Amino acid sequence: MEKNIFQLDNEQLKEIARSFKAKVEEGLNTENAEIQCIPTFITPKASGINGKSLVLDLGGTNYRVAIVDFSKTPPTIHPNNGWKKDMSIMKTPGYTREELFKEMADMITGIKREKEMPIGYCFSYPTESVPGGDAKLLRWTKGVDIKEMIGEVVGKPLLDYLNERNKIKFTNIKVLNDTVASLFAGLTDSSYDAYIGLIVGTGTNMATFIPADKIKKLNPSHKVDGLIPVNLESGNFHPPFLTAVDNTVDGISGNPGKQRFEKAVSGMYLGDILKATFPLEEFEEKFDAQKLTSIMNYPDIYKEVYVEVAQWIYSRSAQLVAASLTGLIMLLKSYNKNIRKICLVAEGSLFWSKNRKDKNYNMIVMEKLRELFSLFGLEDVEVDIKSMNNANLIGTGIAALS
């Protein structure tokens, strides 16, 4: 291909940043906006966190359980990385809540505990947070469909189930999204003015803290103030300047018209973009970001044109992430002009992927951020991109003890 159809110049990236900022504001003010901006009713402690909590992490395939101990700095996780179990069985048609709870409880009963402790539950499915720290399941994704749980709170029934079967009880349960958990993990370093949680892996999403008075859609009866953690659900952003190839990928996906940003950025779709660029060529069926990066990293065994286009798609993904971050940071600065130092906890295999022949993904994001900051007059802002082991376990532990 002679022309890079995926190239975005800085003027286009500025427009994407401005559009992202406007759509986050819209999501803070109205329900069911393009960028949903879901408030989480958990106020995490920024300091003085002490004690132990049981942390559950239920993702699309795996389930992890660990005890997180905040009596030392940094917090310790027992066992390292948690106990892990494949939960693909959740995707079986007719699978029930009782079966899910039994699987989850089996892992917990084997854990030696001397005293009561709270539970933090990182639940990676769309939920609506409710006051008190529980969350109501809006819908299942990732091939799971346990119908009797939809519209119900996720935490309280599980807590009751566990307390009926354990001598040493659990005191309470807090339920949060994985991106909010990453956001909370940043609080282990209190030297920053603002915090952002970012995931760029199979999917993509962002979370940050927003002043309660800027979230106009908040129900006055909730009586919350200060900074509220907000799960943006930013993968549903529809950025300008997508291509005809993106439209093809969207059209053949299971949810046309939705998650357009995710389909241009995240690991699950980058291979589909490459395949759709060469519609007459044959590729293997499962073709994700891992395959895309291996084309870039081992160019001698692939067609030159594939290597070139893979690099374009990879770079555009990183630049779109930088533009969306710029839009979010512009919004945070408009609320508090004294923000200078921002902690960005970044998770996801794509974000930390390696590009042997050129710049790694996180470096492209960082470079483009600096360029866009200088174009928007944000030179006084410094963003620290942190890679934290087990960020979601630590952040979920903070939620449980807050």
C-alpha positions in Angstrom: 0.0 0.0 0.0 1.4 3.4 -0.9 -0.8 5.6 1.3 -1.1 5.2 5.0 -4.9 5.4 5.4 -4.5 5.1 9.2 -2.3 8.2 9.6 -3.6 10.9 11.8 -2.0 14.3 11.9 -1.8 16.5 15.0 -4.8 18.7 13.9 -6.9 15.5 13.6 -5.7 14.2 17.0 -6.5 17.6 18.6 -10.0 17.3 17.2 -10.3 13.8 18.6 -9.1 15.1 22.1 -11.7 17.9 22.0 -14.4 15.5 21.0 -13.5 13.1 23.8 -13.5 15.9 26.4 -17.0 17.0 25.2 -18.4 13.5 25.3 -17.1 12.8 28.8 -18.8 16.1 29.9 -22.0 14.9 28.3 -21.7 11.5 30.0 -21.3 13.2 33.4 -24.5 15.2 32.8 -26.9 12.7 31.1 -27.7 9.0 31.4 -27.0 6.6 28.5 -24.6 9.0 26.7 -22.0 7.7 24.3 -19.3 7.8 27.0 -21.4 6.5 29.9 -19.3 7.8 32.9 -20.6 5.5 35.6 -20.0 6.8 39.1 -18.7 4.3 41.7 -20.0 4.9 45.3 -16.8 3.9 47.0 -14.6 6.6 48.5 -11.1 5.1 48.6 -8.8 6.1 51.5 -5.8 7.9 50.0 -3.8 7.2 53.1 -3.8 5.3 56.4 -5.0 2.1 54.8 -4.3 -0.8 57.1 -5.4 -4.4 57.6 -6.1 -7.4 55.4 -8.9 -8.0 52.8 -9.9 -10.9 50.7 -9.9 -10.0 47.1 -11.9 -11.7 44.3 -11.2 -11.0 40.7 -13.7 -12.4 38.2 -12.7 -11.7 34.6 -13.8 -13.1 31.2 -11.9 -16.4 31.6 -10.1 -16.5 34.9 -11.0 -16.1 38.5 -8.4 -15.1 41.1 -8.5 -15.0 44.9 -5.9 -13.5 47.2 -5.4 -11.9 50.6 -4.0 -8.4 50.3 -2.2 -7.1 53.4 -1.7 -3.4 53.8 0.2 -3.6 57.1 3.5 -3.2 55.1 4.5 -0.9 52.3 4.2 -1.9 49.5 1.2 -4.1 50.3 1.8 -7.8 50.1 -0.3 -10.4 48.2 -0.7 -13.9 49.4 -0.1 -16.0 47.5 1.9 -14.1 44.9 -0.4 -13.2 42.0 -3.3 -15.0 43.8 -4.8 -18.4 43.3 -6.1 -18.7 39.8 -8.8 -20.8 38.3 -10.1 -21.1 34.7 -13.8 -20.1 34.7 -14.6 -20.8 31.0 -17.4 -23.0 32.4 -19.4 -19.8 33.1 -20.0 -19.6 29.4 -21.9 -22.9 29.3 -25.6 -22.4 28.3 -27.9 -22.8 31.3 -25.1 -22.1 33.8 -26.7 -20.9 37.1 -25.9 -18.4 39.9 -25.7 -21.3 42.4 -23.1 -23.0 40.3 -21.1 -19.8 40.0 -21.2 -19.1 43.7 -20.2 -22.7 44.5 -17.1 -22.5 42.2 -16.2 -19.2 43.8 -16.7 -20.4 47.3 -14.6 -23.6 46.8 -11.5 -21.4 46.3 -12.2 -19.3 49.3 -12.9 -22.1 51.9 -9.3 -23.3 51.4 -7.9 -20.0 52.6 -6.6 -20.0 56.1 -8.0 -17.0 58.0 -7.7 -16.2 61.7 -10.2 -13.4 61.8 -13.1 -11.6 60.1 -12.2 -9.4 57.1 -13.9 -7.5 54.3 -14.1 -8.6 50.7 -13.2 -6.6 47.6 -14.7 -7.9 44.5 -13.3 -6.9 41.1 -16.1 -7.7 38.7 -15.3 -7.1 35.0 -18.8 -6.9 33.6 -21.1 -3.8 33.1 -22.6 -2.8 36.4 -24.3 0.2 37.9 -22.7 1.1 41.2 -25.1 1.6 44.1 -24.6 3.6 47.4 -22.8 1.5 50.0 -20.3 -0.1 47.5 -22.4 -2.8 45.9 -23.2 -2.9 42.1 -26.2 -4.0 40.0 -25.5 -6.2 37.0 -26.6 -4.4 33.8 -25.8 -7.1 31.3 -23.3 -9.9 30.8 -20.6 -9.8 28.1 -17.7 -12.1 27.0 -20.0 -15.0 26.2 -21.5 -15.3 29.8 -25.3 -15.2 30.2 -26.5 -16.1 33.8 -30.0 -14.7 33.3 -31.2 -14.7 37.0 -28.4 -12.3 38.0 -29.2 -9.5 35.5 -30.7 -6.5 37.2 -29.7 -7.8 40.6 -26.9 -6.6 43.0 -23.7 -8.7 42.6 -22.1 -8.5 46.1 -24.7 -9.0 48.8 -26.0 -12.4 47.6 -22.4 -13.7 47.4 -21.5 -12.3 50.8 -24.6 -14.1 52.3 -23.7 -17.3 50.5 -20.1 -17.3 51.9 -21.2 -16.3 55.4 -23.6 -19.2 55.6 -20.7 -21.6 54.8 -17.8 -20.1 56.7 -17.3 -20.1 60.5 -15.2 -17.0 60.4 -17.4 -14.4 58.7 -16.7 -11.7 56.1 -17.7 -8.2 57.3 -18.8 -6.6 54.1 -18.2 -6.5 50.3 -17.3 -3.8 47.8 -17.8 -4.4 44.1 -15.9 -2.4 41.5 -14.9 -2.5 37.8 -11.3 -3.5 36.9 -10.5 -0.1 35.5 -11.6 1.6 38.8 -9.4 -1.0 40.7 -6.4 0.1 38.6 -7.3 3.8 39.4 -7.4 3.0 43.1 -4.0 1.2 43.0 -2.4 4.5 42.1 -3.4 5.9 45.5 -0.6 3.8 47.1 1.6 6.8 46.1 0.0 10.0 47.5 2.4 12.4 45.8 0.1 13.1 42.8 -2.5 15.8 42.0 -4.7 13.5 39.9 -5.0 9.8 39.1 -6.2 7.9 35.9 -6.7 4.2 35.5 -6.2 3.0 31.9 -6.6 -0.5 30.3 -5.4 -1.2 26.8 -5.4 -5.0 26.4 -8.1 -7.2 24.9 -10.4 -4.3 25.4 -9.9 -0.7 26.5 -11.3 1.6 29.2 -10.4 4.5 31.5 -11.4 5.7 35.0 -10.6 8.8 37.0 -11.8 10.9 39.9 -14.3 13.7 39.1 -15.6 16.3 41.6 -19.2 15.4 42.6 -20.5 18.9 41.7 -19.5 18.3 38.1 -21.6 15.1 37.8 -24.9 16.7 37.1 -26.7 13.4 36.6 -26.1 12.3 40.2 -29.2 11.6 42.2 -29.5 14.3 44.9 -30.7 11.6 47.4 -27.2 10.0 47.1 -25.7 12.9 49.1 -22.1 12.5 47.9 -19.4 15.1 47.7 -15.7 15.4 47.1 -14.1 13.4 44.4 -16.1 10.5 42.9 -14.4 7.6 41.1 -15.9 7.4 37.6 -15.7 4.4 35.2 -15.9 6.2 31.8 -16.6 3.1 29.7 -14.6 5.0 27.1 -14.4 2.1 24.7 -17.8 3.2 23.3 -16.4 6.7 22.2 -16.9 7.2 18.5 -13.9 9.2 17.4 -13.8 11.2 14.2 -11.5 10.2 11.3 -12.1 6.4 11.4 -11.6 4.7 8.0 -13.7 2.6 5.7 -11.7 -0.4 7.0 -12.9 0.4 10.5 -16.5 0.5 9.3 -16.0 -3.0 7.8 -14.6 -4.3 11.1 -17.6 -2.7 12.9 -20.1 -4.1 10.4 -18.9 -7.7 10.9 -18.6 -7.5 14.7 -21.3 -8.8 17.0 -22.3 -5.3 18.1 -22.3 -2.9 15.1 -22.3 0.8 16.0 -21.0 0.2 19.5 -17.5 0.3 21.0 -16.0 2.1 18.0 -13.0 3.4 19.9 -12.3 -0.1 21.3 -12.6 -1.5 17.8 -9.9 0.9 16.5 -7.6 0.6 19.6 -7.8 -2.7 21.5 -6.0 -6.0 21.1 -9.1 -8.0 20.3 -9.7 -6.0 17.0 -6.2 -4.9 15.7 -5.8 -8.2 13.7 -9.3 -7.8 12.3 -8.3 -4.3 11.0 -5.3 -5.8 9.2 -7.4 -8.6 7.7 -10.1 -6.1 6.5 -7.3 -4.0 4.9 -6.5 -7.1 2.7 -10.0 -8.5 2.0 -8.8 -10.8 -0.8 -6.0 -12.4 1.2 -6.2 -15.4 3.5 -5.4 -15.1 7.2 -6.0 -17.5 10.0 -9.3 -17.0 11.8 -8.0 -16.0 15.3 -5.9 -13.0 14.5 -5.4 -10.6 17.5 -2.9 -8.0 18.6 -0.4 -10.7 19.5 -0.3 -11.8 15.9 -0.1 -8.3 14.7 3.0 -7.5 16.9 4.6 -10.8 15.8 4.3 -9.6 12.2 6.2 -6.4 13.2 8.7 -8.2 15.3 9.5 -11.0 12.8 9.3 -9.1 9.5 11.4 -11.6 7.5 8.7 -14.3 7.5 5.8 -12.0 6.4 5.0 -10.0 3.3 6.6 -6.5 3.5 3.2 -4.8 3.0 1.7 -6.7 6.0 4.6 -5.5 8.2 4.2 -1.9 7.1 0.4 -1.9 7.6 0.7 -3.7 11.0 3.0 -0.9 12.1 0.5 1.8 10.9 -2.4 0.1 12.8 -0.3 -0.3 16.0 0.9 3.3 15.9 -2.6 4.7 15.3 -4.0 2.8 18.2 -1.3 4.3 20.5 -2.0 7.8 19.1 -5.7 7.5 19.6 -5.1 6.5 23.3 -2.8 9.6 23.6 -5.5 11.8 22.1 -8.2 10.5 24.4 -5.9 10.9 27.5 -5.3 14.5 26.4 -9.0 15.2 26.2 -9.5 13.7 29.7 -6.6 15.7 31.2 -7.9 18.9 29.6 -11.2 18.3 31.4 -9.5 17.6 34.7 -7.4 20.8 34.3 -10.6 22.8 33.7 -11.9 21.6 37.1 -8.6 22.2 38.9 -6.0 24.4 37.3 -3.5 23.4 40.0 -3.1 19.9 38.6 0.5 19.4 37.6 1.5 15.8 38.3 -0.8 12.9 37.2 -0.4 9.2 38.0 -1.5 7.0 35.1 -1.8 3.4 36.1 -1.7 1.5 32.8 -2.7 -2.1 32.5 -3.0 -4.4 29.5 -0.8 -6.6 27.3 -1.1 -4.3 24.3 -0.1 -1.1 26.2 3.1 -2.9 27.5 3.8 -4.7 24.2 7.2 -4.6 22.6 8.1 -3.5 19.1 11.5 -4.8 18.3 12.0 -2.8 15.1 10.6 0.5 16.3 9.1 2.2 19.3 7.1 0.3 21.9 3.5 1.1 22.3 3.8 3.0 25.6 6.6 5.1 24.1 4.4 6.1 21.2 1.6 7.1 23.7 4.1 9.1 25.8 5.7 11.0 22.8 2.3 11.9 21.3 1.0 13.0 24.7 3.9 15.5 25.0 3.3 16.8 21.5 -0.4 17.3 22.1 0.2 18.8 25.5 2.4 21.5 24.0 -0.2 22.2 21.3 -2.9 22.7 24.0 -0.7 24.7 26.3 -0.4 21.9 28.9 3.4 22.0 29.2 3.1 22.4 33.0 1.5 18.9 33.3 3.6 15.8 33.9 2.2 12.4 33.4 3.8 9.4 35.2 2.9 6.2 33.4 3.1 3.3 36.0 3.2 -0.4 35.4 2.1 -2.1 38.7 2.1 -5.8 39.4 -1.4 -6.9 40.4 -2.8 -3.3 40.3 -6.3 -4.6 40.2 -5.8 -6.8 43.3 -4.2 -3.9 45.2 -6.9 -1.4 44.1 -9.7 -3.8 45.0 -8.1 -4.4 48.4 -8.1 -0.6 49.0 -11.8 -0.5 48.1 -12.6 -3.3 50.6 -10.8 -1.4 53.5 -12.1 2.0 52.6 
